[in-house]
């Protein structure tokens, strides 16, 4: 009997407090064809647990064959190591595609935009 094993790819974010999370584009393919999803959610939490404190919901943009995550300002997030993942749905299936650490480094210079 065939099995299904889908392990999310690892992608770590490392940014300095006060900086903007530069947008990162993740390509979506299914069986070699661009996969269009209906929605995506990327969240940063204090621990690898959905019940842990929500630190940030990252901005996401869904387009044919891709999801772009980022563009958020890290002004109010304390330095530390957090965890994030990106979950998408095509209306039928929900999949966690990418997950990893979300590290916020302490800043030295403070510039207001």
Backbone atoms as SQL, in Angstrom:
CREATE TABLE atoms (id INTEGER PRIMARY KEY, chain TEXT, resi INTEGER, resn TEXT, atom TEXT, x REAL, y REAL, z REAL);
INSERT INTO atoms VALUES
  (1, 'A', 1, 'UNK', 'N', 0.844, -1.170, 0.000),
  (2, 'A', 1, 'UNK', 'CA', 0.000, 0.000, 0.000),
  (3, 'A', 1, 'UNK', 'C', 0.894, 1.238, 0.000),
  (4, 'A', 2, 'UNK', 'N', 0.656, 2.198, -0.905),
  (5, 'A', 2, 'UNK', 'CA', 1.464, 3.417, -0.941),
  (6, 'A', 2, 'UNK', 'C', 1.275, 4.233, 0.329),
  (7, 'A', 3, 'UNK', 'N', 2.317, 4.956, 0.670),
  (8, 'A', 3, 'UNK', 'CA', 2.222, 5.812, 1.856),
  (9, 'A', 3, 'UNK', 'C', 2.371, 7.268, 1.451),
  (10, 'A', 4, 'UNK', 'N', 1.950, 8.126, 2.334),
  (11, 'A', 4, 'UNK', 'CA', 2.060, 9.565, 2.107),
  (12, 'A', 4, 'UNK', 'C', 2.950, 10.150, 3.188),
  (13, 'A', 5, 'UNK', 'N', 4.053, 10.729, 2.783),
  (14, 'A', 5, 'UNK', 'CA', 4.966, 11.340, 3.737),
  (15, 'A', 5, 'UNK', 'C', 5.369, 12.699, 3.188),
  (16, 'A', 6, 'UNK', 'N', 4.811, 13.735, 3.758),
  (17, 'A', 6, 'UNK', 'CA', 5.151, 15.080, 3.311),
  (18, 'A', 6, 'UNK', 'C', 5.762, 15.838, 4.475),
  (19, 'A', 7, 'UNK', 'N', 7.062, 16.018, 4.419),
  (20, 'A', 7, 'UNK', 'CA', 7.771, 16.769, 5.448),
  (21, 'A', 7, 'UNK', 'C', 8.019, 18.174, 4.914),
  (22, 'A', 8, 'UNK', 'N', 7.614, 19.216, 5.655),
  (23, 'A', 8, 'UNK', 'CA', 7.859, 20.587, 5.190),
  (24, 'A', 8, 'UNK', 'C', 9.349, 20.858, 4.997),
  (25, 'A', 9, 'UNK', 'N', 9.667, 21.633, 3.996),
  (26, 'A', 9, 'UNK', 'CA', 11.048, 22.069, 3.783),
  (27, 'A', 9, 'UNK', 'C', 11.433, 23.042, 4.896),
  (28, 'A', 10, 'UNK', 'N', 12.714, 23.128, 5.192),
  (29, 'A', 10, 'UNK', 'CA', 13.193, 24.025, 6.241),
  (30, 'A', 10, 'UNK', 'C', 13.695, 25.327, 5.622),
  (31, 'A', 11, 'UNK', 'N', 13.225, 26.446, 6.170),
  (32, 'A', 11, 'UNK', 'CA', 13.697, 27.767, 5.762),
  (33, 'A', 11, 'UNK', 'C', 13.733, 28.632, 7.014),
  (34, 'A', 12, 'UNK', 'N', 14.919, 29.086, 7.385),
  (35, 'A', 12, 'UNK', 'CA', 15.066, 29.918, 8.578),
  (36, 'A', 12, 'UNK', 'C', 15.156, 31.397, 8.199),
  (37, 'A', 13, 'UNK', 'N', 14.462, 32.226, 8.959),
  (38, 'A', 13, 'UNK', 'CA', 14.567, 33.685, 8.829),
  (39, 'A', 13, 'UNK', 'C', 15.488, 34.175, 9.939),
  (40, 'A', 14, 'UNK', 'N', 16.421, 35.066, 9.625),
  (41, 'A', 14, 'UNK', 'CA', 17.249, 35.724, 10.636),
  (42, 'A', 14, 'UNK', 'C', 17.276, 37.202, 10.285),
  (43, 'A', 15, 'UNK', 'N', 16.712, 38.023, 11.175),
  (44, 'A', 15, 'UNK', 'CA', 16.636, 39.462, 10.947),
  (45, 'A', 15, 'UNK', 'C', 16.950, 40.207, 12.236),
  (46, 'A', 16, 'UNK', 'N', 17.249, 41.465, 12.106),
  (47, 'A', 16, 'UNK', 'CA', 17.521, 42.313, 13.256),
  (48, 'A', 16, 'UNK', 'C', 16.257, 43.080, 13.629),
  (49, 'A', 17, 'UNK', 'N', 16.020, 43.210, 14.947),
  (50, 'A', 17, 'UNK', 'CA', 14.843, 43.952, 15.420),
  (51, 'A', 17, 'UNK', 'C', 14.817, 45.331, 14.772),
  (52, 'A', 18, 'UNK', 'N', 13.641, 45.744, 14.335),
  (53, 'A', 18, 'UNK', 'CA', 13.472, 47.040, 13.684),
  (54, 'A', 18, 'UNK', 'C', 13.552, 46.966, 12.170),
  (55, 'A', 19, 'UNK', 'N', 14.141, 45.896, 11.654),
  (56, 'A', 19, 'UNK', 'CA', 14.265, 45.751, 10.207),
  (57, 'A', 19, 'UNK', 'C', 12.962, 45.247, 9.586),
  (58, 'A', 20, 'UNK', 'N', 12.906, 45.335, 8.264),
  (59, 'A', 20, 'UNK', 'CA', 11.787, 44.792, 7.510),
  (60, 'A', 20, 'UNK', 'C', 12.149, 43.390, 7.052),
  (61, 'A', 21, 'UNK', 'N', 11.208, 42.471, 7.180),
  (62, 'A', 21, 'UNK', 'CA', 11.412, 41.118, 6.661),
  (63, 'A', 21, 'UNK', 'C', 11.291, 41.206, 5.146),
  (64, 'A', 22, 'UNK', 'N', 12.406, 41.043, 4.460),
  (65, 'A', 22, 'UNK', 'CA', 12.370, 41.127, 3.007),
  (66, 'A', 22, 'UNK', 'C', 11.528, 39.983, 2.453),
  (67, 'A', 23, 'UNK', 'N', 10.668, 40.268, 1.481),
  (68, 'A', 23, 'UNK', 'CA', 9.792, 39.230, 0.936),
  (69, 'A', 23, 'UNK', 'C', 10.578, 38.060, 0.329),
  (70, 'A', 24, 'UNK', 'N', 10.096, 36.863, 0.594),
  (71, 'A', 24, 'UNK', 'CA', 10.682, 35.637, 0.057),
  (72, 'A', 24, 'UNK', 'C', 9.582, 34.914, -0.726),
  (73, 'A', 25, 'UNK', 'N', 9.922, 34.498, -1.938),
  (74, 'A', 25, 'UNK', 'CA', 8.949, 33.827, -2.791),
  (75, 'A', 25, 'UNK', 'C', 9.186, 32.319, -2.769),
  (76, 'A', 26, 'UNK', 'N', 8.112, 31.572, -2.509),
  (77, 'A', 26, 'UNK', 'CA', 8.169, 30.116, -2.516),
  (78, 'A', 26, 'UNK', 'C', 7.368, 29.615, -3.708),
  (79, 'A', 27, 'UNK', 'N', 8.030, 28.851, -4.582),
  (80, 'A', 27, 'UNK', 'CA', 7.357, 28.281, -5.738),
  (81, 'A', 27, 'UNK', 'C', 6.505, 27.088, -5.343),
  (82, 'A', 28, 'UNK', 'N', 5.369, 26.941, -5.996),
  (83, 'A', 28, 'UNK', 'CA', 4.444, 25.841, -5.716),
  (84, 'A', 28, 'UNK', 'C', 4.258, 24.999, -6.966),
  (85, 'A', 29, 'UNK', 'N', 4.680, 23.751, -6.901),
  (86, 'A', 29, 'UNK', 'CA', 4.464, 22.829, -8.016),
  (87, 'A', 29, 'UNK', 'C', 3.908, 21.526, -7.474),
  (88, 'A', 30, 'UNK', 'N', 3.049, 20.965, -8.242),
  (89, 'A', 30, 'UNK', 'CA', 2.475, 19.668, -7.895),
  (90, 'A', 30, 'UNK', 'C', 2.558, 18.798, -9.132),
  (91, 'A', 31, 'UNK', 'N', 3.268, 17.705, -9.026),
  (92, 'A', 31, 'UNK', 'CA', 3.496, 16.824, -10.177),
  (93, 'A', 31, 'UNK', 'C', 4.103, 17.591, -11.348),
  (94, 'A', 32, 'UNK', 'N', 5.005, 18.536, -11.031),
  (95, 'A', 32, 'UNK', 'CA', 5.711, 19.296, -12.049),
  (96, 'A', 32, 'UNK', 'C', 4.944, 20.446, -12.669),
  (97, 'A', 33, 'UNK', 'N', 3.731, 20.695, -12.190),
  (98, 'A', 33, 'UNK', 'CA', 2.879, 21.756, -12.744),
  (99, 'A', 33, 'UNK', 'C', 2.647, 22.827, -11.671),
  (100, 'A', 34, 'UNK', 'N', 2.638, 24.093, -12.086),
  (101, 'A', 34, 'UNK', 'CA', 2.371, 25.188, -11.140),
  (102, 'A', 34, 'UNK', 'C', 1.061, 24.919, -10.406),
  (103, 'A', 35, 'UNK', 'N', 1.120, 25.009, -9.081),
  (104, 'A', 35, 'UNK', 'CA', -0.039, 24.698, -8.248),
  (105, 'A', 35, 'UNK', 'C', -0.621, 26.004, -7.730),
  (106, 'A', 36, 'UNK', 'N', -1.907, 26.222, -7.957),
  (107, 'A', 36, 'UNK', 'CA', -2.580, 27.416, -7.478),
  (108, 'A', 36, 'UNK', 'C', -3.315, 27.096, -6.191),
  (109, 'A', 37, 'UNK', 'N', -3.019, 27.869, -5.154),
  (110, 'A', 37, 'UNK', 'CA', -3.702, 27.685, -3.872),
  (111, 'A', 37, 'UNK', 'C', -4.660, 28.843, -3.645),
  (112, 'A', 38, 'UNK', 'N', -5.664, 28.609, -2.814),
  (113, 'A', 38, 'UNK', 'CA', -6.660, 29.635, -2.514),
  (114, 'A', 38, 'UNK', 'C', -6.183, 30.609, -1.454),
  (115, 'A', 39, 'UNK', 'N', -5.438, 30.082, -0.478),
  (116, 'A', 39, 'UNK', 'CA', -4.996, 30.952, 0.606),
  (117, 'A', 39, 'UNK', 'C', -3.745, 30.394, 1.255),
  (118, 'A', 40, 'UNK', 'N', -3.092, 31.270, 1.999),
  (119, 'A', 40, 'UNK', 'CA', -1.879, 30.902, 2.727),
  (120, 'A', 40, 'UNK', 'C', -1.842, 31.681, 4.032),
  (121, 'A', 41, 'UNK', 'N', -1.268, 31.061, 5.048),
  (122, 'A', 41, 'UNK', 'CA', -1.067, 31.726, 6.334),
  (123, 'A', 41, 'UNK', 'C', 0.328, 31.367, 6.817),
  (124, 'A', 42, 'UNK', 'N', 1.089, 32.381, 7.206),
  (125, 'A', 42, 'UNK', 'CA', 2.419, 32.178, 7.774),
  (126, 'A', 42, 'UNK', 'C', 2.441, 32.849, 9.142),
  (127, 'A', 43, 'UNK', 'N', 2.681, 32.054, 10.169),
  (128, 'A', 43, 'UNK', 'CA', 2.685, 32.585, 11.530),
  (129, 'A', 43, 'UNK', 'C', 4.001, 32.301, 12.224),
  (130, 'A', 44, 'UNK', 'N', 4.371, 33.239, 13.098),
  (131, 'A', 44, 'UNK', 'CA', 5.552, 33.094, 13.950),
  (132, 'A', 44, 'UNK', 'C', 5.042, 32.918, 15.372),
  (133, 'A', 45, 'UNK', 'N', 5.518, 31.873, 16.042),
  (134, 'A', 45, 'UNK', 'CA', 5.082, 31.601, 17.417),
  (135, 'A', 45, 'UNK', 'C', 6.281, 31.414, 18.333),
  (136, 'A', 46, 'UNK', 'N', 6.003, 31.550, 19.627),
  (137, 'A', 46, 'UNK', 'CA', 7.039, 31.455, 20.647),
  (138, 'A', 46, 'UNK', 'C', 7.668, 30.058, 20.713),
  (139, 'A', 47, 'UNK', 'N', 6.885, 29.039, 20.423),
  (140, 'A', 47, 'UNK', 'CA', 7.366, 27.657, 20.462),
  (141, 'A', 47, 'UNK', 'C', 6.757, 26.885, 19.304),
  (142, 'A', 48, 'UNK', 'N', 7.247, 25.680, 19.077),
  (143, 'A', 48, 'UNK', 'CA', 6.706, 24.830, 18.013),
  (144, 'A', 48, 'UNK', 'C', 5.413, 24.190, 18.489),
  (145, 'A', 49, 'UNK', 'N', 4.413, 25.030, 18.654),
  (146, 'A', 49, 'UNK', 'CA', 3.144, 24.558, 19.190),
  (147, 'A', 49, 'UNK', 'C', 2.085, 25.596, 18.845),
  (148, 'A', 50, 'UNK', 'N', 1.004, 25.194, 18.234),
  (149, 'A', 50, 'UNK', 'CA', -0.032, 26.152, 17.826),
  (150, 'A', 50, 'UNK', 'C', -0.707, 26.845, 19.001),
  (151, 'A', 51, 'UNK', 'N', -0.560, 26.282, 20.207),
  (152, 'A', 51, 'UNK', 'CA', -1.149, 26.906, 21.392),
  (153, 'A', 51, 'UNK', 'C', -0.208, 27.932, 22.026),
  (154, 'A', 52, 'UNK', 'N', 1.034, 28.001, 21.540),
  (155, 'A', 52, 'UNK', 'CA', 1.976, 28.971, 22.115),
  (156, 'A', 52, 'UNK', 'C', 1.643, 30.387, 21.643),
  (157, 'A', 53, 'UNK', 'N', 2.258, 31.358, 22.263),
  (158, 'A', 53, 'UNK', 'CA', 1.986, 32.761, 21.986),
  (159, 'A', 53, 'UNK', 'C', 2.274, 33.113, 20.527),
  (160, 'A', 54, 'UNK', 'N', 1.297, 33.746, 19.868),
  (161, 'A', 54, 'UNK', 'CA', 1.465, 34.223, 18.502),
  (162, 'A', 54, 'UNK', 'C', 2.295, 35.499, 18.549),
  (163, 'A', 55, 'UNK', 'N', 3.412, 35.505, 17.852),
  (164, 'A', 55, 'UNK', 'CA', 4.308, 36.655, 17.822),
  (165, 'A', 55, 'UNK', 'C', 3.978, 37.571, 16.641),
  (166, 'A', 56, 'UNK', 'N', 3.707, 36.966, 15.478),
  (167, 'A', 56, 'UNK', 'CA', 3.498, 37.740, 14.259),
  (168, 'A', 56, 'UNK', 'C', 2.828, 36.862, 13.208),
  (169, 'A', 57, 'UNK', 'N', 1.878, 37.426, 12.493),
  (170, 'A', 57, 'UNK', 'CA', 1.350, 36.785, 11.289),
  (171, 'A', 57, 'UNK', 'C', 1.985, 37.509, 10.121),
  (172, 'A', 58, 'UNK', 'N', 2.800, 36.797, 9.362),
  (173, 'A', 58, 'UNK', 'CA', 3.518, 37.405, 8.249),
  (174, 'A', 58, 'UNK', 'C', 2.564, 37.710, 7.094),
  (175, 'A', 59, 'UNK', 'N', 2.831, 38.785, 6.397),
  (176, 'A', 59, 'UNK', 'CA', 2.066, 39.140, 5.212),
  (177, 'A', 59, 'UNK', 'C', 2.344, 38.106, 4.131),
  (178, 'A', 60, 'UNK', 'N', 1.299, 37.647, 3.452),
  (179, 'A', 60, 'UNK', 'CA', 1.509, 36.715, 2.351),
  (180, 'A', 60, 'UNK', 'C', 0.692, 37.161, 1.141),
  (181, 'A', 61, 'UNK', 'N', 1.229, 36.856, -0.034),
  (182, 'A', 61, 'UNK', 'CA', 0.556, 37.160, -1.299),
  (183, 'A', 61, 'UNK', 'C', 0.539, 35.869, -2.107),
  (184, 'A', 62, 'UNK', 'N', -0.662, 35.445, -2.502),
  (185, 'A', 62, 'UNK', 'CA', -0.832, 34.213, -3.267),
  (186, 'A', 62, 'UNK', 'C', -0.995, 34.562, -4.739),
  (187, 'A', 63, 'UNK', 'N', -0.253, 33.861, -5.605),
  (188, 'A', 63, 'UNK', 'CA', -0.383, 34.017, -7.050),
  (189, 'A', 63, 'UNK', 'C', -0.244, 32.620, -7.664),
  (190, 'A', 64, 'UNK', 'N', -0.529, 32.499, -8.936),
  (191, 'A', 64, 'UNK', 'CA', -0.425, 31.199, -9.588),
  (192, 'A', 64, 'UNK', 'C', 0.989, 30.647, -9.452),
  (193, 'A', 65, 'UNK', 'N', 1.098, 29.499, -8.826),
  (194, 'A', 65, 'UNK', 'CA', 2.385, 28.828, -8.712),
  (195, 'A', 65, 'UNK', 'C', 3.345, 29.394, -7.691),
  (196, 'A', 66, 'UNK', 'N', 2.898, 30.334, -6.852),
  (197, 'A', 66, 'UNK', 'CA', 3.822, 30.883, -5.860),
  (198, 'A', 66, 'UNK', 'C', 3.086, 31.545, -4.702),
  (199, 'A', 67, 'UNK', 'N', 3.796, 31.629, -3.578),
  (200, 'A', 67, 'UNK', 'CA', 3.342, 32.383, -2.415),
  (201, 'A', 67, 'UNK', 'C', 4.532, 33.230, -1.979),
  (202, 'A', 68, 'UNK', 'N', 4.302, 34.514, -1.782),
  (203, 'A', 68, 'UNK', 'CA', 5.345, 35.418, -1.300),
  (204, 'A', 68, 'UNK', 'C', 5.040, 35.779, 0.143),
  (205, 'A', 69, 'UNK', 'N', 6.046, 35.655, 1.002),
  (206, 'A', 69, 'UNK', 'CA', 5.899, 35.909, 2.434),
  (207, 'A', 69, 'UNK', 'C', 6.880, 36.999, 2.835),
  (208, 'A', 70, 'UNK', 'N', 6.419, 37.970, 3.632),
  (209, 'A', 70, 'UNK', 'CA', 7.320, 38.992, 4.156),
  (210, 'A', 70, 'UNK', 'C', 6.835, 40.400, 3.890),
  (211, 'A', 71, 'UNK', 'N', 7.716, 41.365, 4.182),
  (212, 'A', 71, 'UNK', 'CA', 7.384, 42.776, 4.055),
  (213, 'A', 71, 'UNK', 'C', 6.993, 43.393, 5.386),
  (214, 'A', 72, 'UNK', 'N', 7.038, 42.602, 6.449),
  (215, 'A', 72, 'UNK', 'CA', 6.609, 43.068, 7.770),
  (216, 'A', 72, 'UNK', 'C', 7.756, 43.738, 8.530),
  (217, 'A', 73, 'UNK', 'N', 7.410, 44.714, 9.345),
  (218, 'A', 73, 'UNK', 'CA', 8.377, 45.446, 10.170),
  (219, 'A', 73, 'UNK', 'C', 8.515, 44.732, 11.515),
  (220, 'A', 74, 'UNK', 'N', 9.746, 44.599, 12.000),
  (221, 'A', 74, 'UNK', 'CA', 10.007, 43.892, 13.252),
  (222, 'A', 74, 'UNK', 'C', 10.270, 44.831, 14.425),
  (223, 'A', 75, 'UNK', 'N', 9.673, 46.003, 14.397),
  (224, 'A', 75, 'UNK', 'CA', 9.901, 47.015, 15.418),
  (225, 'A', 75, 'UNK', 'C', 9.511, 46.566, 16.820),
  (226, 'A', 76, 'UNK', 'N', 8.383, 45.918, 16.960),
  (227, 'A', 76, 'UNK', 'CA', 7.876, 45.605, 18.295),
  (228, 'A', 76, 'UNK', 'C', 8.163, 44.180, 18.751),
  (229, 'A', 77, 'UNK', 'N', 9.005, 43.463, 18.028),
  (230, 'A', 77, 'UNK', 'CA', 9.307, 42.080, 18.400),
  (231, 'A', 77, 'UNK', 'C', 10.635, 42.015, 19.138),
  (232, 'A', 78, 'UNK', 'N', 10.593, 41.426, 20.317),
  (233, 'A', 78, 'UNK', 'CA', 11.799, 41.308, 21.129),
  (234, 'A', 78, 'UNK', 'C', 12.770, 40.311, 20.509),
  (235, 'A', 79, 'UNK', 'N', 14.078, 40.559, 20.674),
  (236, 'A', 79, 'UNK', 'CA', 15.059, 39.606, 20.177),
  (237, 'A', 79, 'UNK', 'C', 14.830, 38.222, 20.795),
  (238, 'A', 80, 'UNK', 'N', 15.062, 37.203, 20.009),
  (239, 'A', 80, 'UNK', 'CA', 14.904, 35.833, 20.485),
  (240, 'A', 80, 'UNK', 'C', 14.752, 34.873, 19.330),
  (241, 'A', 81, 'UNK', 'N', 14.637, 33.608, 19.658),
  (242, 'A', 81, 'UNK', 'CA', 14.425, 32.565, 18.663),
  (243, 'A', 81, 'UNK', 'C', 12.983, 32.106, 18.757),
  (244, 'A', 82, 'UNK', 'N', 12.290, 32.220, 17.645),
  (245, 'A', 82, 'UNK', 'CA', 10.896, 31.825, 17.537),
  (246, 'A', 82, 'UNK', 'C', 10.798, 30.765, 16.436),
  (247, 'A', 83, 'UNK', 'N', 9.582, 30.343, 16.129),
  (248, 'A', 83, 'UNK', 'CA', 9.374, 29.318, 15.107),
  (249, 'A', 83, 'UNK', 'C', 8.232, 29.747, 14.188),
  (250, 'A', 84, 'UNK', 'N', 8.336, 29.385, 12.924),
  (251, 'A', 84, 'UNK', 'CA', 7.329, 29.803, 11.960),
  (252, 'A', 84, 'UNK', 'C', 7.013, 28.649, 11.012),
  (253, 'A', 85, 'UNK', 'N', 5.866, 28.756, 10.345),
  (254, 'A', 85, 'UNK', 'CA', 5.572, 27.865, 9.240),
  (255, 'A', 85, 'UNK', 'C', 4.613, 28.542, 8.270),
  (256, 'A', 86, 'UNK', 'N', 4.537, 27.963, 7.088),
  (257, 'A', 86, 'UNK', 'CA', 3.662, 28.455, 6.025),
  (258, 'A', 86, 'UNK', 'C', 2.712, 27.329, 5.661),
  (259, 'A', 87, 'UNK', 'N', 1.428, 27.594, 5.824),
  (260, 'A', 87, 'UNK', 'CA', 0.402, 26.604, 5.522),
  (261, 'A', 87, 'UNK', 'C', -0.452, 27.132, 4.380),
  (262, 'A', 88, 'UNK', 'N', -0.737, 26.272, 3.403),
  (263, 'A', 88, 'UNK', 'CA', -1.554, 26.673, 2.255),
  (264, 'A', 88, 'UNK', 'C', -2.734, 25.725, 2.110),
  (265, 'A', 89, 'UNK', 'N', -3.781, 26.219, 1.438),
  (266, 'A', 89, 'UNK', 'CA', -4.923, 25.364, 1.112),
  (267, 'A', 89, 'UNK', 'C', -5.383, 25.665, -0.302),
  (268, 'A', 90, 'UNK', 'N', -5.802, 24.625, -0.985),
  (269, 'A', 90, 'UNK', 'CA', -6.351, 24.795, -2.329),
  (270, 'A', 90, 'UNK', 'C', -7.864, 24.593, -2.322),
  (271, 'A', 91, 'UNK', 'N', -8.463, 24.673, -1.152),
  (272, 'A', 91, 'UNK', 'CA', -9.895, 24.483, -1.012),
  (273, 'A', 91, 'UNK', 'C', -10.264, 23.063, -0.636),
  (274, 'A', 92, 'UNK', 'N', -9.347, 22.137, -0.883),
  (275, 'A', 92, 'UNK', 'CA', -9.577, 20.733, -0.556),
  (276, 'A', 92, 'UNK', 'C', -8.565, 20.249, 0.473),
  (277, 'A', 93, 'UNK', 'N', -7.301, 20.525, 0.203),
  (278, 'A', 93, 'UNK', 'CA', -6.218, 20.050, 1.056),
  (279, 'A', 93, 'UNK', 'C', -5.543, 21.208, 1.772),
  (280, 'A', 94, 'UNK', 'N', -5.079, 20.923, 2.972),
  (281, 'A', 94, 'UNK', 'CA', -4.284, 21.875, 3.744),
  (282, 'A', 94, 'UNK', 'C', -2.914, 21.251, 3.936),
  (283, 'A', 95, 'UNK', 'N', -1.865, 21.991, 3.553),
  (284, 'A', 95, 'UNK', 'CA', -0.500, 21.482, 3.688),
  (285, 'A', 95, 'UNK', 'C', 0.414, 22.532, 4.306),
  (286, 'A', 96, 'UNK', 'N', 1.280, 22.090, 5.197),
  (287, 'A', 96, 'UNK', 'CA', 2.348, 22.940, 5.713),
  (288, 'A', 96, 'UNK', 'C', 3.541, 22.701, 4.799),
  (289, 'A', 97, 'UNK', 'N', 3.927, 23.738, 4.043),
  (290, 'A', 97, 'UNK', 'CA', 4.967, 23.588, 3.025),
  (291, 'A', 97, 'UNK', 'C', 6.371, 23.876, 3.535),
  (292, 'A', 98, 'UNK', 'N', 6.487, 24.889, 4.385),
  (293, 'A', 98, 'UNK', 'CA', 7.795, 25.360, 4.836),
  (294, 'A', 98, 'UNK', 'C', 7.703, 25.663, 6.323),
  (295, 'A', 99, 'UNK', 'N', 8.786, 25.389, 7.045),
  (296, 'A', 99, 'UNK', 'CA', 8.824, 25.690, 8.478),
  (297, 'A', 99, 'UNK', 'C', 10.273, 25.922, 8.884),
  (298, 'A', 100, 'UNK', 'N', 10.457, 26.597, 10.006),
  (299, 'A', 100, 'UNK', 'CA', 11.828, 26.803, 10.476),
  (300, 'A', 100, 'UNK', 'C', 11.886, 27.744, 11.650),
  (301, 'A', 101, 'UNK', 'N', 13.102, 28.176, 11.934),
  (302, 'A', 101, 'UNK', 'CA', 13.319, 29.141, 13.013),
  (303, 'A', 101, 'UNK', 'C', 13.105, 30.552, 12.471),
  (304, 'A', 102, 'UNK', 'N', 12.701, 31.419, 13.356),
  (305, 'A', 102, 'UNK', 'CA', 12.533, 32.834, 13.034),
  (306, 'A', 102, 'UNK', 'C', 13.304, 33.579, 14.122),
  (307, 'A', 103, 'UNK', 'N', 14.524, 33.974, 13.787),
  (308, 'A', 103, 'UNK', 'CA', 15.424, 34.577, 14.771),
  (309, 'A', 103, 'UNK', 'C', 15.415, 36.089, 14.621),
  (310, 'A', 104, 'UNK', 'N', 15.202, 36.780, 15.744),
  (311, 'A', 104, 'UNK', 'CA', 15.262, 38.244, 15.764),
  (312, 'A', 104, 'UNK', 'C', 16.477, 38.620, 16.607),
  (313, 'A', 105, 'UNK', 'N', 17.438, 39.277, 15.973),
  (314, 'A', 105, 'UNK', 'CA', 18.661, 39.711, 16.647),
  (315, 'A', 105, 'UNK', 'C', 18.457, 41.076, 17.289),
  (316, 'A', 106, 'UNK', 'N', 19.209, 41.353, 18.338),
  (317, 'A', 106, 'UNK', 'CA', 19.143, 42.659, 18.979),
  (318, 'A', 106, 'UNK', 'C', 19.722, 43.718, 18.048),
  (319, 'A', 107, 'UNK', 'N', 19.123, 44.895, 18.044),
  (320, 'A', 107, 'UNK', 'CA', 19.615, 45.965, 17.167),
  (321, 'A', 107, 'UNK', 'C', 20.526, 46.907, 17.933),
  (322, 'A', 108, 'UNK', 'N', 21.310, 47.673, 17.180),
  (323, 'A', 108, 'UNK', 'CA', 22.203, 48.684, 17.764),
  (324, 'A', 108, 'UNK', 'C', 21.724, 50.056, 17.323),
  (325, 'A', 109, 'UNK', 'N', 21.577, 50.255, 16.028),
  (326, 'A', 109, 'UNK', 'CA', 21.124, 51.533, 15.484),
  (327, 'A', 109, 'UNK', 'C', 19.610, 51.536, 15.379),
  (328, 'A', 110, 'UNK', 'N', 18.986, 52.655, 15.730),
  (329, 'A', 110, 'UNK', 'CA', 17.538, 52.768, 15.622),
  (330, 'A', 110, 'UNK', 'C', 17.196, 53.881, 14.644),
  (331, 'A', 111, 'UNK', 'N', 16.573, 53.518, 13.530),
  (332, 'A', 111, 'UNK', 'CA', 16.152, 54.471, 12.513),
  (333, 'A', 111, 'UNK', 'C', 14.643, 54.322, 12.345),
  (334, 'A', 112, 'UNK', 'N', 13.919, 55.431, 12.395),
  (335, 'A', 112, 'UNK', 'CA', 12.475, 55.392, 12.177),
  (336, 'A', 112, 'UNK', 'C', 12.186, 55.702, 10.726),
  (337, 'A', 113, 'UNK', 'N', 11.327, 54.880, 10.118),
  (338, 'A', 113, 'UNK', 'CA', 10.981, 55.084, 8.702),
  (339, 'A', 113, 'UNK', 'C', 9.901, 56.135, 8.576);
